[in-house]
Amino acid sequence: RNLYLSPDERARAPAIYRALSAGKGLIEAGGCRSGDEVRSKVREVLGEEAGLTVQYASVLHRSTMLELADLSGEREVLLAVAVVLGPPRLIDNVIARLPPPA
């Protein structure tokens, strides 16, 4: 996919991983059980990089792939994004593991 990106676009593409990592960090730190809050954080980080058009930022149940609003009771969730950067559409995802309840 990076073959279709210009050098400038290649320099911007790491924002996708930074955004997913920020969402993952929010979850794994243990203070966040809200899918909306995580989605918001991912979109915020992506919004800091000019030239990215976010198609979706999702927090999904790992087995059913259904969007999650409440992360309570989940052990792992999938964070997924699709972003248009130049001509290509880039997609990426990470798994976040929620800490056990206290």
N, C-alpha and C positions, 0 to 999 in steps of 0.2 A: 504494500500500500504506500510506503514511503517513496517509491519510485515515481509516483504521480504528484508529489509535492515539490514545490520550488524550495530553494535553500531557505528563504524567509519562512515559508510555511513549516518546513522541518524544524526550524528554531522555535516555532510556536506550539508544535504538537505535544511537547512534554507537559503542557498545561493540563492535558487530559489525565495523565497519570497523577499529577499533583492534586487535581480535583478529587479523583477517586481515593487517593491516599488521605486527603483531608476528611472525607466522609468516613472512611474506615477508622481513622484515628478518633473521630468523635464517638463512634460506636464502641470501639475497643477500650477507650478510656473509662467507659462505664457510666458516664453521665447522661447519655442520650438514649431514649427509648422511643423516639418519635421519628417515623419515616419522613414526615414533612420537614422536620428540622435538618435531617441528613441531606435530603434532596436540595433544600435551600442552600446548605453549605457547599455542596458540589456545584450548583449553578453559580453561586457567588464566586468561587475560585475560577470557574470557566469564564465568567464575565470579566475577570480582570485581564484577560488576554484578548487583544483586538483581533478581529478577523475570524473568530469562532462563532458559528451559529449552532446553538444547542437544539437538537431535535428532541431528545429526551434525556432525563436523568432519573433513574429508577432505583428503588430499594425493593428487592424481590424476595419472596420465599424461595429458598433454594431448590425445593422439589417441585412445587407447583408453578413457579414463575409468576405468581400473582403479586401485584403491588401490595406493599405492607404500609399501613398507617401506624400501627402499634407494634413495636419490636419486642415487647414483653413476652416472655415465654419462648422466644426463638433462641436457638443456639448459634446458628450461622445464617447470614443473609447474603444475597448477591447484590452488589452495587454495579449498575450498568449505565453506560452513556453512549449516545450517538451524537456526533458533532460533524458539521460540514466545515471543512477547512480547504478553501480553494475548490477545485473541482471534486475531489473525493469526499465521500462520507466515511468517517472513521468511527469505529466502535471499539469499546474496551470494557472490561469488567474486572472486579476483584471480589474476593470473598472476605467478609468481615465476621469475626467470631465475637459474640457477645460474652462478657464476663458472667460467671454464675451469679445469681442473685445473692445478696448479702444475708 
